[in-house]
């Protein structure tokens, strides 16, 4: 099975690299804006440099990994090639805000489509990915997508109407987490730790805390309470965060990201 990637930037390249771990570089075709860029990006991740024509003719899944404002142009180029395709094919957009209806407006309703969103930790195999199928898409298309991205992290189906909300949480969330990790490290440095020590402690703490949420299934509030001993140091830190409207600021950040995402398509 071959997977085609149109666009090899940070996200497209990371996802192509994950697919390579599943099927090998010979079966992951990559095309970017020109031959030189395509060759350089393909060599960097171990993919096979390709063209629109080859990707449209041979790929089981075609990932459109370009910026939202370029998706329609890419689909226009693919349309005549896909309309004559006899074997199974599905087009996967990973662009924020681009709806299935928008893609159908370019390709028509007969070509199977998947709208997908993901975050940057796919680059280290710990990404979060969600996807929605168009009416023409089949269970086999979803299975092919989940197989292709099995090394990239967790992937789950989601109603399309909720994808923008998911994007605000898991797509934009890494930036919020990095801000928090940086602030924790700054606090550690202020208390006497070296920058290297504080950064490792903060990052490992976030990794472990996230794993606790996923593996225990507990509400994060309950896990927080379990750390806060009566009269202890943790509850004093929580008190300061509450005084500074930490949770309100995070909620507002997610809502702002959600509103921006809705306008990108």
TIZA-146369 format. One line per 5 residues: number of its first residue (from 0); their letters; for each residue x, y, z of C-alpha. Coordinates in pm, 1 decimal. Example, Ala and Ser with C-alpha at 12.3 -4.5 7.8 and 13.67 -1.06 7.14 Angstrom:
2
0	AS	1230.0/-450.0/780.0 ~ 1367.0/-106.0/714.0 .
END
This chain:
265
0	XXXXX	0.0/0.0/0.0 ~ 131.5/343.6/-95.7 ~ 66.3/674.7/74.4 ~ 111.9/1007.2/-102.1 ~ 193.3/1337.5/67.2 .
5	XXXXX	150.0/1670.0/-108.5 ~ 341.8/1913.9/109.1 ~ 642.3/1820.4/316.4 ~ 660.5/2095.5/576.5 ~ 688.1/2036.7/949.9 .
10	XXXXX	352.6/1862.8/986.5 ~ 338.9/1688.4/649.9 ~ 697.1/1571.8/688.3 ~ 636.1/1436.7/1038.8 ~ 329.8/1244.5/925.1 .
15	XXXXX	509.1/1110.4/618.6 ~ 791.6/994.3/843.6 ~ 539.8/811.7/1063.3 ~ 395.9/641.9/755.1 ~ 747.0/539.8/649.2 .
20	XXXXX	782.8/350.7/976.5 ~ 476.8/147.0/874.0 ~ 533.0/76.6/501.7 ~ 888.6/191.6/424.8 ~ 1017.0/486.5/225.6 .
25	XXXXX	960.8/325.4/-112.3 ~ 587.5/328.6/-45.2 ~ 561.7/687.4/79.1 ~ 551.7/933.0/-210.4 ~ 627.2/1299.4/-143.7 .
30	XXXXX	567.8/1603.7/-362.7 ~ 626.6/1968.5/-275.5 ~ 625.9/2297.9/-464.3 ~ 916.3/2217.5/-701.4 ~ 1155.1/1933.3/-785.5 .
35	XXXXX	1447.7/2066.0/-582.9 ~ 1239.8/2115.6/-268.4 ~ 1073.1/1778.7/-317.2 ~ 1408.6/1602.2/-352.9 ~ 1555.0/1771.4/-44.3 .
40	XXXXX	1253.7/1698.9/176.3 ~ 1222.9/1339.4/55.1 ~ 1590.9/1273.1/123.9 ~ 1561.3/1428.2/469.9 ~ 1289.4/1186.3/586.1 .
45	XXXXX	1358.6/888.5/360.9 ~ 1052.6/919.2/136.2 ~ 1034.6/874.7/-241.0 ~ 1032.2/1200.9/-439.4 ~ 724.5/1208.2/-658.6 .
50	XXXXX	478.9/1416.3/-860.9 ~ 109.7/1501.2/-846.8 ~ 49.6/1258.4/-1130.9 ~ 223.4/963.1/-965.0 ~ 62.0/1030.6/-628.7 .
55	XXXXX	-283.7/1053.9/-788.4 ~ -229.0/732.4/-981.8 ~ -67.7/509.9/-718.2 ~ -154.2/623.1/-363.8 ~ -421.9/455.4/-153.9 .
60	XXXXX	-436.7/768.7/62.3 ~ -342.5/1115.1/-59.8 ~ -254.3/1351.7/224.7 ~ -297.4/1718.7/136.1 ~ -53.2/1873.8/381.8 .
65	XXXXX	-51.7/2236.4/271.5 ~ -173.8/2559.4/432.3 ~ -552.4/2610.1/440.2 ~ -549.5/2877.2/167.8 ~ -372.5/2637.2/-72.6 .
70	XXXXX	-597.1/2332.4/-29.6 ~ -844.7/2428.4/-304.2 ~ -562.5/2482.2/-554.9 ~ -414.9/2138.7/-479.4 ~ -755.1/1970.4/-508.2 .
75	XXXXX	-816.4/2143.1/-841.4 ~ -495.2/1990.0/-975.9 ~ -589.0/1646.3/-845.2 ~ -951.0/1645.2/-962.8 ~ -908.8/1533.9/-1327.3 .
80	XXXXX	-658.0/1268.9/-1225.7 ~ -878.1/1124.5/-951.9 ~ -1195.9/1120.8/-1159.5 ~ -1040.2/859.8/-1388.1 ~ -900.0/651.9/-1101.4 .
85	XXXXX	-1035.4/294.4/-1091.6 ~ -874.3/160.5/-773.4 ~ -955.6/265.4/-415.5 ~ -835.5/611.9/-322.5 ~ -915.3/863.4/-51.0 .
90	XXXXX	-802.5/1224.5/-7.3 ~ -705.2/1333.1/345.0 ~ -682.4/1702.1/431.7 ~ -483.9/1797.5/741.1 ~ -547.9/2173.0/705.4 .
95	XXXXX	-711.8/2355.7/993.3 ~ -1059.1/2491.2/925.1 ~ -1107.1/2332.1/581.0 ~ -1438.0/2145.5/590.3 ~ -1549.8/1837.2/402.9 .
100	XXXXX	-1812.5/2050.9/227.7 ~ -1539.2/2284.5/102.4 ~ -1341.3/1992.1/-35.9 ~ -1651.2/1839.9/-194.8 ~ -1713.9/2174.8/-361.7 .
105	XXXXX	-1387.5/2126.8/-551.8 ~ -1369.0/1749.0/-599.8 ~ -1738.8/1661.5/-601.9 ~ -1916.2/1425.1/-368.0 ~ -1808.6/1098.9/-527.3 .
110	XXXXX	-1443.8/1097.9/-420.4 ~ -1393.3/970.3/-62.9 ~ -1258.3/1239.3/167.7 ~ -1126.7/1253.0/523.1 ~ -1086.4/1568.8/725.6 .
115	XXXXX	-811.1/1520.1/981.2 ~ -643.7/1728.8/1246.9 ~ -330.7/1649.0/1444.0 ~ -65.7/1811.6/1660.0 ~ 310.8/1850.4/1644.2 .
120	XXXXX	395.0/1563.2/1883.4 ~ 325.2/1326.4/1591.7 ~ 693.1/1396.7/1519.5 ~ 789.7/1191.7/1827.4 ~ 516.3/929.3/1800.8 .
125	XXXXX	298.9/1084.7/2072.9 ~ 60.2/1289.5/1863.6 ~ -314.0/1325.3/1901.9 ~ -514.7/1291.8/1580.4 ~ -886.9/1308.3/1504.4 .
130	XXXXX	-1068.6/1253.7/1177.1 ~ -1410.9/1265.8/1013.6 ~ -1527.3/1083.6/699.9 ~ -1721.3/1229.7/410.2 ~ -2044.5/1051.0/306.0 .
135	XXXXX	-1853.9/886.5/19.7 ~ -1575.3/755.6/244.0 ~ -1574.6/392.5/352.8 ~ -1469.6/195.8/658.0 ~ -1171.3/75.4/454.7 .
140	XXXXX	-1056.7/436.5/415.8 ~ -1065.7/487.4/792.9 ~ -876.5/160.7/841.3 ~ -610.6/268.1/590.6 ~ -569.9/601.7/769.2 .
145	XXXXX	-539.4/443.9/1112.6 ~ -281.9/197.6/977.6 ~ -79.7/475.7/814.7 ~ -72.1/682.7/1133.5 ~ -33.1/396.8/1382.8 .
150	XXXXX	322.9/507.5/1470.1 ~ 232.5/874.3/1505.8 ~ 30.1/852.4/1827.9 ~ -336.5/820.3/1922.2 ~ -593.4/853.3/1642.4 .
155	XXXXX	-969.5/862.1/1695.2 ~ -1280.8/930.9/1484.7 ~ -1480.3/1243.5/1568.9 ~ -1791.9/1417.4/1439.4 ~ -1682.6/1684.1/1194.8 .
160	XXXXX	-1871.9/1957.0/1380.3 ~ -1638.2/1903.4/1678.5 ~ -1307.1/1902.8/1491.5 ~ -1247.1/2276.6/1534.4 ~ -1300.5/2239.5/1909.5 .
165	XXXXX	-1060.9/1943.3/1919.1 ~ -808.3/2148.5/1722.8 ~ -819.7/2426.0/1983.7 ~ -746.6/2175.3/2261.1 ~ -504.3/1925.3/2112.1 .
170	XXXXX	-374.3/2112.2/1807.3 ~ -298.4/2444.4/1976.5 ~ -250.2/2289.4/2319.9 ~ 117.8/2197.1/2278.8 ~ 206.0/2566.8/2258.9 .
175	XXXXX	16.8/2626.6/2583.9 ~ 194.7/2328.6/2741.6 ~ 533.6/2460.0/2629.8 ~ 456.7/2796.2/2788.7 ~ 368.7/2616.4/3111.5 .
180	XXXXX	682.7/2400.5/3096.8 ~ 895.9/2708.1/3037.9 ~ 732.2/2890.8/3328.4 ~ 781.7/2591.6/3558.8 ~ 1147.7/2578.4/3459.8 .
185	XXXXX	1182.6/2952.6/3520.3 ~ 1041.4/2901.6/3867.3 ~ 1285.9/2621.6/3930.4 ~ 1576.8/2840.0/3819.8 ~ 1454.9/3114.2/4053.8 .
190	XXXXX	1471.3/2859.0/4335.7 ~ 1828.3/2754.3/4253.7 ~ 1806.1/2476.0/3994.5 ~ 2010.0/2491.5/3675.5 ~ 1814.8/2555.8/3355.5 .
195	XXXXX	1891.7/2205.1/3230.0 ~ 1773.8/2043.5/3553.0 ~ 1454.5/2247.7/3574.9 ~ 1363.6/2181.0/3210.9 ~ 1399.7/1804.4/3247.7 .
200	XXXXX	1202.1/1800.0/3572.5 ~ 919.5/2008.0/3423.0 ~ 898.1/1808.0/3099.5 ~ 904.9/1468.5/3269.7 ~ 645.0/1587.5/3518.3 .
205	XXXXX	410.1/1689.2/3233.2 ~ 468.6/1357.1/3057.7 ~ 392.9/1160.7/3373.8 ~ 89.6/1370.3/3465.1 ~ -56.6/1325.5/3117.4 .
210	XXXXX	-1.3/950.9/3138.6 ~ -180.1/943.5/3474.1 ~ -486.2/1110.0/3317.3 ~ -489.9/866.3/3024.7 ~ -418.8/545.8/3213.9 .
215	XXXXX	-629.0/603.3/3526.1 ~ -926.5/762.4/3352.9 ~ -963.8/987.3/3656.3 ~ -1090.5/1343.2/3629.9 ~ -785.9/1575.8/3634.1 .
220	XXXXX	-943.0/1761.9/3926.5 ~ -944.4/1443.0/4134.7 ~ -580.4/1375.1/4045.9 ~ -496.5/1732.3/4147.6 ~ -669.3/1683.9/4482.4 .
225	XXXXX	-465.4/1367.4/4542.3 ~ -142.7/1570.0/4519.7 ~ -265.8/1843.1/4754.1 ~ -195.9/1725.8/5109.4 ~ -372.5/1920.6/5385.9 .
230	XXXXX	-156.1/2212.6/5490.3 ~ 105.2/2115.8/5230.3 ~ 309.3/2307.2/4976.4 ~ 114.9/2201.5/4666.7 ~ -214.3/2354.0/4776.9 .
235	XXXXX	-34.1/2684.2/4837.1 ~ 87.9/2679.8/4478.2 ~ -264.1/2595.0/4357.9 ~ -398.1/2885.9/4562.7 ~ -165.4/3127.7/4384.2 .
240	XXXXX	-262.1/2991.1/4042.0 ~ -629.2/3035.3/4128.4 ~ -565.3/3391.4/4247.5 ~ -400.3/3464.1/3913.5 ~ -699.5/3317.2/3720.4 .
245	XXXXX	-486.8/3038.2/3572.5 ~ -780.1/2820.0/3471.0 ~ -978.8/3111.9/3333.5 ~ -681.6/3219.0/3120.2 ~ -644.1/2867.9/2978.1 .
250	XXXXX	-1015.9/2841.2/2900.0 ~ -1006.2/3179.7/2726.2 ~ -699.9/3070.6/2525.4 ~ -882.3/2759.8/2398.8 ~ -1191.5/2961.9/2303.9 .
255	XXXXX	-978.6/3220.1/2119.8 ~ -799.5/2943.5/1927.7 ~ -1134.1/2779.3/1845.5 ~ -1277.6/3101.4/1706.6 ~ -969.6/3163.6/1493.5 .
260	XXXXX	-974.8/2805.8/1360.1 ~ -1334.6/2846.6/1245.2 ~ -1227.6/3133.7/1022.0 ~ -931.8/2960.6/856.7 ~ -1124.1/2753.2/602.3 .
END
